[in-house]
Amino acid sequence: REHNVGEAEIEFIDKVVQYAGVSVRGGDLFQNKGMFKQFTNTLTKNLKGVENVYTQHKTHLHSVLDSMSRGKLKESAYPFAAGQSSATAREHHVLVFMVGGTTYEEFRDVEAINAACGASFHVVLGGSTVHNSKSFLADVAQLSRPE
């Protein structure tokens, strides 16, 4: 408020935290690293000889699919029904459907996984919509505060 930030903007930030804050995230978003450590590692490892730094980010979906393609998913985080294959089994065809929508970035990562694995592992990505930043933020703005 002292920096000319309106109530609507403050309420919107509260909605973003409600939607994606620590209390609602599952899994290990930063692979057991703090945000600062993750940022430092990214800078030191990934920016050498990079033409476009904006394409360096990999989505959480990328790390899950990469682990799955190598048969290294943690069964505690990705349980399977009894009688089905296990998280450590190497699946060959995977369908990912994102309820609430997927992004172009996730599509790019799925294409990269498909290209890297060839015929041995193939992913099909679907979703209820394909979000860009404007449509995603509009959806977040529609959230109601919990009572």
ChimeraX commands (.cxc) that place a marker at each C-alpha (Angstrom):
marker #1 position 0.00,0.00,0.00 radius 0.5
marker #1 position 2.88,2.33,0.72 radius 0.5
marker #1 position 4.22,1.59,-2.79 radius 0.5
marker #1 position 0.96,2.40,-4.62 radius 0.5
marker #1 position -0.12,-1.23,-4.84 radius 0.5
marker #1 position -3.89,-1.51,-4.94 radius 0.5
marker #1 position -6.12,-3.92,-3.06 radius 0.5
marker #1 position -6.88,-5.84,-6.26 radius 0.5
marker #1 position -3.18,-6.52,-6.88 radius 0.5
marker #1 position -2.63,-7.63,-3.28 radius 0.5
marker #1 position -5.68,-9.91,-3.47 radius 0.5
marker #1 position -4.37,-11.36,-6.75 radius 0.5
marker #1 position -1.02,-12.21,-5.12 radius 0.5
marker #1 position -2.92,-13.94,-2.32 radius 0.5
marker #1 position -4.77,-16.00,-4.94 radius 0.5
marker #1 position -1.52,-17.03,-6.64 radius 0.5
marker #1 position -0.12,-18.18,-3.28 radius 0.5
marker #1 position -3.40,-20.00,-2.57 radius 0.5
marker #1 position -3.15,-21.74,-5.95 radius 0.5
marker #1 position 0.56,-22.61,-6.02 radius 0.5
marker #1 position 2.05,-21.96,-2.60 radius 0.5
marker #1 position 4.08,-24.43,-0.57 radius 0.5
marker #1 position 0.99,-25.71,1.23 radius 0.5
marker #1 position -0.57,-27.07,-1.99 radius 0.5
marker #1 position 2.46,-28.26,-3.94 radius 0.5
marker #1 position 3.11,-31.97,-4.06 radius 0.5
marker #1 position 6.38,-33.67,-4.82 radius 0.5
marker #1 position 9.80,-32.12,-4.73 radius 0.5
marker #1 position 9.63,-29.14,-7.06 radius 0.5
marker #1 position 13.28,-28.21,-6.54 radius 0.5
marker #1 position 14.67,-31.75,-6.31 radius 0.5
marker #1 position 15.61,-31.41,-2.63 radius 0.5
marker #1 position 17.41,-28.13,-3.19 radius 0.5
marker #1 position 16.54,-24.73,-1.89 radius 0.5
marker #1 position 15.49,-22.11,-4.38 radius 0.5
marker #1 position 18.82,-20.25,-4.09 radius 0.5
marker #1 position 20.83,-23.45,-4.59 radius 0.5
marker #1 position 18.69,-24.37,-7.62 radius 0.5
marker #1 position 19.22,-20.89,-9.10 radius 0.5
marker #1 position 22.99,-21.04,-8.54 radius 0.5
marker #1 position 23.28,-24.50,-10.10 radius 0.5
marker #1 position 21.25,-23.41,-13.09 radius 0.5
marker #1 position 23.46,-20.41,-13.68 radius 0.5
marker #1 position 26.74,-22.27,-13.37 radius 0.5
marker #1 position 25.76,-25.41,-15.32 radius 0.5
marker #1 position 23.32,-24.30,-17.94 radius 0.5
marker #1 position 24.27,-20.86,-19.15 radius 0.5
marker #1 position 27.62,-21.71,-20.71 radius 0.5
marker #1 position 27.29,-21.31,-24.48 radius 0.5
marker #1 position 23.52,-20.84,-24.32 radius 0.5
marker #1 position 21.97,-18.87,-27.14 radius 0.5
marker #1 position 18.57,-18.30,-25.51 radius 0.5
marker #1 position 18.35,-18.40,-21.71 radius 0.5
marker #1 position 14.53,-18.37,-21.83 radius 0.5
marker #1 position 14.45,-21.92,-23.21 radius 0.5
marker #1 position 16.61,-23.36,-20.42 radius 0.5
marker #1 position 13.82,-23.89,-17.88 radius 0.5
marker #1 position 12.45,-27.42,-17.70 radius 0.5
marker #1 position 8.99,-28.05,-16.31 radius 0.5
marker #1 position 8.20,-30.44,-13.49 radius 0.5
marker #1 position 6.53,-32.63,-16.10 radius 0.5
marker #1 position 9.90,-32.91,-17.88 radius 0.5
marker #1 position 11.64,-34.27,-14.77 radius 0.5
marker #1 position 8.78,-36.73,-14.11 radius 0.5
marker #1 position 8.80,-38.02,-17.70 radius 0.5
marker #1 position 12.59,-38.19,-17.76 radius 0.5
marker #1 position 12.56,-40.32,-14.59 radius 0.5
marker #1 position 9.76,-42.44,-16.00 radius 0.5
marker #1 position 11.63,-43.04,-19.27 radius 0.5
marker #1 position 14.59,-44.37,-17.26 radius 0.5
marker #1 position 12.41,-46.46,-14.91 radius 0.5
marker #1 position 13.40,-44.33,-11.91 radius 0.5
marker #1 position 10.11,-42.87,-10.65 radius 0.5
marker #1 position 9.69,-42.95,-6.87 radius 0.5
marker #1 position 6.80,-45.28,-6.07 radius 0.5
marker #1 position 6.05,-43.30,-2.91 radius 0.5
marker #1 position 5.31,-40.20,-5.02 radius 0.5
marker #1 position 3.74,-42.03,-7.99 radius 0.5
marker #1 position 1.82,-45.08,-6.70 radius 0.5
marker #1 position 0.30,-47.65,-9.03 radius 0.5
marker #1 position -2.81,-49.77,-8.54 radius 0.5
marker #1 position -2.32,-53.35,-7.37 radius 0.5
marker #1 position -1.70,-55.70,-10.26 radius 0.5
marker #1 position -0.47,-52.91,-12.49 radius 0.5
marker #1 position 3.12,-52.13,-13.45 radius 0.5
marker #1 position 5.28,-50.32,-10.93 radius 0.5
marker #1 position 6.82,-46.85,-10.94 radius 0.5
marker #1 position 10.20,-48.40,-11.71 radius 0.5
marker #1 position 8.93,-50.34,-14.74 radius 0.5
marker #1 position 9.84,-48.88,-18.10 radius 0.5
marker #1 position 6.64,-47.93,-19.87 radius 0.5
marker #1 position 6.76,-47.37,-23.63 radius 0.5
marker #1 position 3.59,-45.38,-24.30 radius 0.5
marker #1 position 2.40,-42.73,-21.86 radius 0.5
marker #1 position -0.69,-40.51,-22.03 radius 0.5
marker #1 position -0.57,-37.36,-19.89 radius 0.5
marker #1 position -3.79,-35.37,-19.53 radius 0.5
marker #1 position -3.61,-32.11,-17.59 radius 0.5
marker #1 position -6.96,-31.28,-16.03 radius 0.5
marker #1 position -7.16,-27.50,-15.89 radius 0.5
marker #1 position -4.89,-27.08,-18.88 radius 0.5
marker #1 position -1.38,-27.53,-20.12 radius 0.5
marker #1 position 1.16,-25.03,-21.40 radius 0.5
marker #1 position 3.24,-24.57,-24.50 radius 0.5
marker #1 position 6.32,-25.07,-22.33 radius 0.5
marker #1 position 5.10,-28.48,-21.21 radius 0.5
marker #1 position 4.41,-29.37,-24.83 radius 0.5
marker #1 position 7.98,-28.34,-25.74 radius 0.5
marker #1 position 9.36,-30.56,-22.97 radius 0.5
marker #1 position 7.25,-33.54,-24.09 radius 0.5
marker #1 position 8.52,-33.07,-27.65 radius 0.5
marker #1 position 12.11,-32.97,-26.34 radius 0.5
marker #1 position 11.59,-36.20,-24.35 radius 0.5
marker #1 position 10.03,-37.88,-27.40 radius 0.5
marker #1 position 12.93,-36.80,-29.62 radius 0.5
marker #1 position 15.55,-37.93,-27.10 radius 0.5
marker #1 position 13.98,-41.35,-26.48 radius 0.5
marker #1 position 12.94,-42.23,-30.02 radius 0.5
marker #1 position 10.63,-45.21,-30.38 radius 0.5
marker #1 position 11.55,-46.68,-26.98 radius 0.5
marker #1 position 9.39,-44.17,-25.07 radius 0.5
marker #1 position 6.58,-42.01,-26.43 radius 0.5
marker #1 position 4.42,-39.45,-24.62 radius 0.5
marker #1 position 1.13,-37.94,-25.78 radius 0.5
marker #1 position 0.15,-34.72,-23.98 radius 0.5
marker #1 position -3.43,-33.51,-23.70 radius 0.5
marker #1 position -5.32,-31.08,-21.57 radius 0.5
marker #1 position -8.62,-29.36,-21.04 radius 0.5
marker #1 position -7.06,-26.24,-22.61 radius 0.5
marker #1 position -3.70,-24.89,-23.69 radius 0.5
marker #1 position -2.76,-21.95,-21.51 radius 0.5
marker #1 position -0.71,-18.91,-22.26 radius 0.5
marker #1 position 0.24,-16.55,-19.45 radius 0.5
marker #1 position -2.88,-14.42,-19.93 radius 0.5
marker #1 position -5.35,-17.33,-19.80 radius 0.5
marker #1 position -3.57,-18.94,-16.85 radius 0.5
marker #1 position -3.59,-15.73,-14.78 radius 0.5
marker #1 position -7.25,-15.18,-15.69 radius 0.5
marker #1 position -8.04,-18.64,-14.27 radius 0.5
marker #1 position -6.08,-17.91,-11.10 radius 0.5
marker #1 position -7.92,-14.61,-10.70 radius 0.5
marker #1 position -11.22,-16.56,-10.67 radius 0.5
marker #1 position -10.25,-18.46,-7.50 radius 0.5
marker #1 position -12.33,-17.70,-4.44 radius 0.5
marker #1 position -10.78,-17.35,-1.04 radius 0.5
marker #1 position -11.29,-20.33,1.32 radius 0.5
marker #1 position -13.66,-19.65,4.18 radius 0.5
marker link #1:1,2 radius 0.2
marker link #1:2,3 radius 0.2
marker link #1:3,4 radius 0.2
marker link #1:4,5 radius 0.2
marker link #1:5,6 radius 0.2
marker link #1:6,7 radius 0.2
marker link #1:7,8 radius 0.2
marker link #1:8,9 radius 0.2
marker link #1:9,10 radius 0.2
marker link #1:10,11 radius 0.2
marker link #1:11,12 radius 0.2
marker link #1:12,13 radius 0.2
marker link #1:13,14 radius 0.2
marker link #1:14,15 radius 0.2
marker link #1:15,16 radius 0.2
marker link #1:16,17 radius 0.2
marker link #1:17,18 radius 0.2
marker link #1:18,19 radius 0.2
marker link #1:19,20 radius 0.2
marker link #1:20,21 radius 0.2
marker link #1:21,22 radius 0.2
marker link #1:22,23 radius 0.2
marker link #1:23,24 radius 0.2
marker link #1:24,25 radius 0.2
marker link #1:25,26 radius 0.2
marker link #1:26,27 radius 0.2
marker link #1:27,28 radius 0.2
marker link #1:28,29 radius 0.2
marker link #1:29,30 radius 0.2
marker link #1:30,31 radius 0.2
marker link #1:31,32 radius 0.2
marker link #1:32,33 radius 0.2
marker link #1:33,34 radius 0.2
marker link #1:34,35 radius 0.2
marker link #1:35,36 radius 0.2
marker link #1:36,37 radius 0.2
marker link #1:37,38 radius 0.2
marker link #1:38,39 radius 0.2
marker link #1:39,40 radius 0.2
marker link #1:40,41 radius 0.2
marker link #1:41,42 radius 0.2
marker link #1:42,43 radius 0.2
marker link #1:43,44 radius 0.2
marker link #1:44,45 radius 0.2
marker link #1:45,46 radius 0.2
marker link #1:46,47 radius 0.2
marker link #1:47,48 radius 0.2
marker link #1:48,49 radius 0.2
marker link #1:49,50 radius 0.2
marker link #1:50,51 radius 0.2
marker link #1:51,52 radius 0.2
marker link #1:52,53 radius 0.2
marker link #1:53,54 radius 0.2
marker link #1:54,55 radius 0.2
marker link #1:55,56 radius 0.2
marker link #1:56,57 radius 0.2
marker link #1:57,58 radius 0.2
marker link #1:58,59 radius 0.2
marker link #1:59,60 radius 0.2
marker link #1:60,61 radius 0.2
marker link #1:61,62 radius 0.2
marker link #1:62,63 radius 0.2
marker link #1:63,64 radius 0.2
marker link #1:64,65 radius 0.2
marker link #1:65,66 radius 0.2
marker link #1:66,67 radius 0.2
marker link #1:67,68 radius 0.2
marker link #1:68,69 radius 0.2
marker link #1:69,70 radius 0.2
marker link #1:70,71 radius 0.2
marker link #1:71,72 radius 0.2
marker link #1:72,73 radius 0.2
marker link #1:73,74 radius 0.2
marker link #1:74,75 radius 0.2
marker link #1:75,76 radius 0.2
marker link #1:76,77 radius 0.2
marker link #1:77,78 radius 0.2
marker link #1:78,79 radius 0.2
marker link #1:79,80 radius 0.2
marker link #1:80,81 radius 0.2
marker link #1:81,82 radius 0.2
marker link #1:82,83 radius 0.2
marker link #1:83,84 radius 0.2
marker link #1:84,85 radius 0.2
marker link #1:85,86 radius 0.2
marker link #1:86,87 radius 0.2
marker link #1:87,88 radius 0.2
marker link #1:88,89 radius 0.2
marker link #1:89,90 radius 0.2
marker link #1:90,91 radius 0.2
marker link #1:91,92 radius 0.2
marker link #1:92,93 radius 0.2
marker link #1:93,94 radius 0.2
marker link #1:94,95 radius 0.2
marker link #1:95,96 radius 0.2
marker link #1:96,97 radius 0.2
marker link #1:97,98 radius 0.2
marker link #1:98,99 radius 0.2
marker link #1:99,100 radius 0.2
marker link #1:100,101 radius 0.2
marker link #1:101,102 radius 0.2
marker link #1:102,103 radius 0.2
marker link #1:103,104 radius 0.2
marker link #1:104,105 radius 0.2
marker link #1:105,106 radius 0.2
marker link #1:106,107 radius 0.2
marker link #1:107,108 radius 0.2
marker link #1:108,109 radius 0.2
marker link #1:109,110 radius 0.2
marker link #1:110,111 radius 0.2
marker link #1:111,112 radius 0.2
marker link #1:112,113 radius 0.2
marker link #1:113,114 radius 0.2
marker link #1:114,115 radius 0.2
marker link #1:115,116 radius 0.2
marker link #1:116,117 radius 0.2
marker link #1:117,118 radius 0.2
marker link #1:118,119 radius 0.2
marker link #1:119,120 radius 0.2
marker link #1:120,121 radius 0.2
marker link #1:121,122 radius 0.2
marker link #1:122,123 radius 0.2
marker link #1:123,124 radius 0.2
marker link #1:124,125 radius 0.2
marker link #1:125,126 radius 0.2
marker link #1:126,127 radius 0.2
marker link #1:127,128 radius 0.2
marker link #1:128,129 radius 0.2
marker link #1:129,130 radius 0.2
marker link #1:130,131 radius 0.2
marker link #1:131,132 radius 0.2
marker link #1:132,133 radius 0.2
marker link #1:133,134 radius 0.2
marker link #1:134,135 radius 0.2
marker link #1:135,136 radius 0.2
marker link #1:136,137 radius 0.2
marker link #1:137,138 radius 0.2
marker link #1:138,139 radius 0.2
marker link #1:139,140 radius 0.2
marker link #1:140,141 radius 0.2
marker link #1:141,142 radius 0.2
marker link #1:142,143 radius 0.2
marker link #1:143,144 radius 0.2
marker link #1:144,145 radius 0.2
marker link #1:145,146 radius 0.2
marker link #1:146,147 radius 0.2
view
